[in-house]
Amino acid sequence: MLVVPLAGSEQWYLGLAGSGATIDANVVTGVSASSPTVLIIGGLEGEDVSTAAVRKELQTFEALPQNRRQFRLIAVPLANPDRAKLHFPPAGVAYREDPESNALWRWIGIHAPDVVLIAGNTDSGLAEALSQNIVAGVGKIPARRVTPAAGFLQSVSNPIALSEAHQEIDRRRGRSPRQVAEELALVYGHDFDQLTYLPGMSLIAQLRLGHTADVAKLAAPWVDGTKDPLLRANSLTLAGHMVFAELAERTADPRYIAVVRRAADLGFTEAGAMKESMPFHDEMSDSVFMAIPILAKTGKFTGDRKYFDMAARHLAFMQKLVLRPDGLYRHSPLTDAAWGRGNAFPAMGLALTLSEFPIDHPQYGTVLRAFQQHMATLVRFQNEEGMWREVIDHPGAYSEFTSTAMIATSMQRGIRRGWLDRATYQPVVDKAWQAILSRIGADGQLMDVCESTNKQPSLKDYLNRAAILGRDPRGGGMALIFATEMAGLQ
């Protein structure tokens, strides 16, 4: 059923039901930005009288003058459009299993209302679960079930105390970028057993925080001959070499440059001619990040412009494979799905490459335009929370942590380097930063990091990728990079 947004309210997408139907929320602002939040929920058993009651309360509330709205109201009239069996706290892998329960639980937790009213005769235990549990790692939220009768919203008494979850979100958002980076650095960036970008990005952030000696110690086996960095090389390995490039920047040790150059030389024949593309791309947009920044670093270190030539060639090769006409990247030729990290990889890959690319190189303008056009496209898909979705252009797909951190990092780099207009992009980055802040707990716990993802055969397969709630090295590394970029630690 098509639901037209009510006048005066803002429509948000909460998640997807098992059938693919969107679960929608309507938001009405309170008297001020600091007003407490009340959430009303209907339709936990499908479309019924509770759905109509919630919509009626929403209409009545939004008809009030803003100066008479003592709280901000969020209304979810139809929380379970498929009449699925719900469990609270939810069961299964989010959001592949028990999707409605997982979507409601995590969405409620991150939006941290102060009071939740659930209209209906039953609530599948949601009210008790919200009141008695740490919701999605954030905090407890007072909740109760109410009869779906006209005027039930009037049962909310003022003043409304801030919920434990609300207070935790305020605490998270009060942290500075440097503070967040220091907190995350206690958890992430302490191993380099696997030469990939997963630990690599955390180690680069550790370097930005001044921990050069610690990172050099972890990198030593890959440099002193104990381990061969290209023994089982793949695309993730190439990206892991960025750690050595950053160490070379800080120490001028020629051993690091030699390791980086050896990886970059995989793009050339024994005779020195450029290959058609860098190896290990597997037809995935990830390769824009995995391959070309290391080429640009090698060009900078050696002064040999052939590495910049190869970076531009590989970008053009990948764009022919995976750049859609609308400016988004499909993850691979298997499907047109614009996977979130499948767009974040090209975004960050180009930002890192441009940081080293000579302005007088014939392909500099081409690479710069590719970055700017992609950023202009991505801006259009930032959602109401400040996030980018796990499938960029699919309403209801979950707000994905790494995609947001990587895209916003790329934009922040673009602003700082003068590639992007500050007035246009800084509000976008700042909104993303607040959203990411909300999803980082003090102990390195993260919300909704998409699991490792090879190329998938269909849109449904991308939408069903697991969303990690907890510690995750990939998410931790990208959050660290974002935090250090926001702190100006380059």
N, C-alpha and C positions, 0 to 999 in steps of 0.2 A: 504494500500500500504506500502510495506517495504521500508523505506528510509535508505540508507547506509550513515553513518556519513562521511562528507567530510574530505579529508586528511588535517591535520593541524589544525582542529577545534575539540573542545570537545563537545560531545553531552550531553545535560541535558534534564531531563523530567520536563516539566512545569506543566502538569496536565492531567486530563482525560476529554474527551468529553462525552456527554451523552451516546453514544454507547459503551463506554469503550475504545475507541481509544486513544492512548497517543498523547498529544500535545508536540512537541519537540522544543528545542532551540539549536542552535550551537553557541559556544563562541570562539572567537579568541582574544588572548592576544594583548595588545598594547605594546608600546615601554618600559613601566615600569609599576610596580604595582600601581602607582599613576595616571596613564593615565585616562582621563575622559572616560565615557562609552556612546556609541551610540547604540540604539536599533532600528532595522528595523523589521517591521511586514508585512507579506503578508497573503493572504488566509483568510481574514475575512469573505468572502462570499463563502468559500470552495476553492478547487483547481482551480486556474485560472491563468491568465497572471501575476498577482502580485506575486504568489508563485514562478513562474519561474524567475521573475525579482529579487526577494530577494535572491534566490539561486545563481543567476549569480553575484550579488553584493558581496555575501559572498565569492564565489570562487575567484573573482578578488582581494578582500581585503586580503584573506589569502595567496595569491601568492606573496604579497609584502614582502620584507625583514622586519624583526621585527623592525629594527631601523627606518623604514619609516612609521610605523603605529602610527599615531598621537593620536589614541584613541583605546580603547578596543571595539570590535564589538560583539554584541549579535544579532543573526538573528533568527526570528521565521517565517519560510516560510509558514506554514500551520496552522494558528491560530484557524481555525474553520472547522475541517475536516467533521463535520456532517451538515454543512450549517445551523446551528441553528440560531434562532432569538437572537441577542445580545442586551444587554442594558448596558450603561455606564453613571454614576456609576451603578454597577450591582444590580439586584433585587433578592429577594428570599434568602433562607437559603443556605449558602455556605457549601459544594459544591454539596448538594443534589439537589438544584434547580438552574437553569440558570448556569450550571457548567462551560461552556466555559467562560462566562463573568466574573464570580467570580474568576476563576483560573487566567485569564489574569490580572485582576485588582490587585489582591493581589500579584501575582508574580512580576509584574512590580513595584509595590510599594516597596517591600522588596529588590529588586535588584537595585532600585534607579538609573536608567540611567540619564544622563544629557540632552540627546536629544532623542526623539522618532520620527522616520519617518514611516508613515503608507502608504504603497503602495496600490493603488487601487482607484476606482472611488468613493467609499463610505467607511465610517469607523464606521457607527453606532454611531457616536458622540464620539468616543474614544479620538480623538485628543483634542477636546474641554474639555472633562471631565478630562483628565490628566492635562491639563494646568490650569484649573479653580478650581480644587478640591484638598483637602488633600487626596492623594492616599493611601488607606489602613491604614490610621492613621499615615503616614510617612511624606509626603510633596508633594507639587506641582512639576510637571515635564513638561518642555516645549515639546510640540508635535505638529506635523503638518502632513497633508496629502500630498503625492507626487504622481506624475504620474509614473506608473510602467514601466519606460523606462530605457534602459541601461545607467549606469552612474549616477543614481539618488543619490547615496551616496556622490558624489562629491559636492552636494549642501550644505554639512555640512562645515561651515566656522570655521577656527581656529582664535584665541583660543576659546575653548569651556568652558563656565562658568559652574561651578558646580551647579547642580539643588538644589532646596530647599530640595528635598528628599535625595539627596546624602549627603548634609551637615548634615541632621538629622541622617542618618545612621552613619556618621563619629563621630558625637557627642555621639551617643549611644555606639559605640565601644570604645570610649575613656574612658569610666568609669571603675573604678576598681571594683573587686568583692565586696569589703566592701561598696563602694558607692552605687552599685546596691542594695545590701541587705538593706542598710539604706533607700533608696528610696521606695523599696517595703514594708518595715516594717511600713511605714506611712499609707499604704493602707490595708495591710493584717495582720491578727493575732491580732484582737481586740475583738473577741467574742468566746465563747465556749458553745453556747446555745445547739448545737447539738454535741453529743459526737461521732464524726467520725474523720477519718483522714483528711477530707477536711480542717476544721479549724485547726486540730491538727498539720499538718506539718508546718503551719505558726507559730504556738505557739512554736514549738520546735526551729524554727529559731529565734524567739524572745528571747528564753532562751540563744541561742548561742550568741546573741548580748548583753547579760547581763541584760535582762529585767525580772529577775526572780520574783520579787515581783508582777509585773503586771500580769504575767501568773498565779502565785499562787492565786491571787485574782479571776481570771476568773475560775480557776479550783475548787475553794473552795466548791461550792454547790454540786459537785460530790463526795467530800471527807468528808464533815461534816454531811452527812445524809439527807441534803435537797433534793437531787435527787439521785435516784438509778441508777448507771451507767449500770447495766445489766437488767433494767426493760424491755426494748424492744431490747434486744441484737441481733446483726447481725454481719457480717464480718467487716463492716465499724466501728462498735463499738469497736471490738477487737483492730483494728489498732489505734483508737482514744486513747486507753489506753497508747500508747507510750508517750503521754504527761506526764502522772503520773510517768512513769518510768524515764523520763528525770528530772522531779522535784525531784524524790527520789535521783538521782545521785547528785544533787546540794545542797539538803537540809538535806539529811539523815533522813527525817521525816518518821517514820514507818507507818504513815497513808497512804502515797502514795504506799509504798511497799505492804501493805495489799490489796489495791484496785487492784494493778497489779496482785498480786497472785490469787485473786479471779477470775479474768478473765482467767488466765492461767490454773486454776484448772478445767475449763470446759472441758479440754482434758482428764480428769480422772474420773473413776467411784467413787461412794461413798466409795468403799473399797480401792481406791487408785490405781487401775489398769489402765494402758493406754488404751484409746479407740482406735478404728481403725484409727481415724483421729480427728483433731479439728473440732468443729461444724461450721456450717454456710458457708461451702466452696462453696456450690452450683455448684460444678464441675468446677469452674472457676479458671484459673491460678492466679487471683488476690490474692487467699488465701495464696500463698507463702509469700506475703507481709503482708497480714492482720493478720496472725496467728503466724508465727514462730518467728519473732523478739521479741514479748512479752513473749514468752516461754523462749527465751535465756536470756532476762533481768531478769526474775524471777529466773532462775537458778543461775545467777550471784548474785542476792540479797540474796537468801536463802542458797546457797551452795548445794542445792539438785540437783543431776545430773539427776534425772528423767525428769526434764523439758528439758534438752538438748536431752535426749532420745526421748521425745515426739516431739521435733522440727525435729529431723532426721526422725522419723517415718512419720510425716505429709508431709515432703518434698517428701519422697519416694512414699507415697500415691498419692500425686498430680502429680508427674512425670509419674506414671503409667497411669493417666487419660489424661494428656495434653501435655507431652513432645513428640515432633515429632522426628522421626529418624534422621532428619538433624540438630538437636540441637536447633531449635526454638520451642517456646511453641504455640500450638493452644490455643485459648482463652477458649474453652470448647469442649467436645466431639461432639457437634452438627455439627461442620465444622472444616476443617483443617486451616482455616484462622488464620494467625499469626498477630493478632491485635497488634498495636504498644504498647499501655499501658499494654496489656496482656503479653507482654514480659518485659516491664519495671518493672512491679510489681515483678516478680521473681528476676530480676536483683537487685533491691533495697532491696527486702526482704532478699536475701542471703547475701548481703553486710552488712546489719544491724545485721543479725544473726551471721555471722562470727566474727564481731567485739567483741562479747561476748563469743564465743564458746571456751571452753578449748582445748588447743592444744593437751593435752594428752587424750582427749575423743576418744573412739574407732571410732566414726563416724565423727570426725573432717576432716579426709582426704576425706571422701565421699562428705561432704558438700562443702569443698574447691574445689574439682574437678568439682562438679556441677556448681559452680560459674565460674570457669576458663573456662570451656568448653562453657558455655553460652556466656561469654564475647568474646571468640575467634570467635564464630559464628556471634555475632552481629556486630563485627568490619567489616565484609564483606559487611554489608548492609548499612553502613553510606553513605549518598548520597553526591553529589558534593558540596552541601551547608554546609555540616557538620551536617545534621539532619538525624533522623530516620523517616521513613514514617508511616502514619496512619495504613497501613498494611505493615509490615516490608519488605516483599519480593515482593511487587507488584509495578513495575515501573509506575510512574504517580500518585500513591496515594499521597495525600498531605503530606507535611513535618509537622509532628505533634509536638507541643511544649512540652507537658508533657513527652511523651516518651523520647524525646531527653534529657530533663533535668534530668530525673530519671536514664537513662542508663549512661549518662556521670558522674553523681554524683557517681554511683556505681563503675565506672571505676576509678574515682579519689580516692575514698576510697581504692580501690584495690591497686592502685599504692602506696599510702601513707603507707598502712599496709604491703606492700611487697608481696602481693598475685599475682600481675600482673607486667610484665616487663615494666619499665618506658620508655625505648626507643621505645617500640612498641605502648604503649597506650597513652602516654602524648600528642603526636601530634593529636591523635583522640579526646581526651578530649578538647584540646585547640581549635580545629576547631569547636567542638560543642559549646563551650563557646561563640565564636564569633558569631555563628549563633543565639544562644539564646539572646545574647546582642542586636542584630539587631531587635529582635522581642519584646523587652520590652521598652515601652514608659516611659517617666518620671513620669506619673501619674498612673502607674500600669496597663496601657492598654497592652494587650498581643495579639499576632497573632496566630491563628490556634490551639486553645486548643480543643481537641476532647470532645464532650459532654459526659455526664454520659452514660455508656454503659453496659447493661446487656448482657448475652450471646445471640448471634444472630444466625439465622438459616442458613445464607449463606454468601459467600464472598461479594456479592453485598450489603448486609445489612451493613457490616462493612465499605465498601467504601463510603456508603452514610451517614455516621455519620456526624452530623453538626460540622463545624469548627468555634469556637467562636472567634470573633474579638472584644476585649474589656476587661473589668475587669472580672476575674474569680477566685474564691477562690481556686479551685483545681490547676489551673495553677500558681497562685500567690504563693501558698505554696511550690510547687515543684521548682519554680524559686528561692525562698528564700533559700531552702535547698541547691540547686546547688551553689548559690552565697556564702553562708556561708562555704560550703565545699571547694570551690575554694579559699576562703579567709583564710582557715585553722582554722575556728572558730568551734571547736568541743566540 
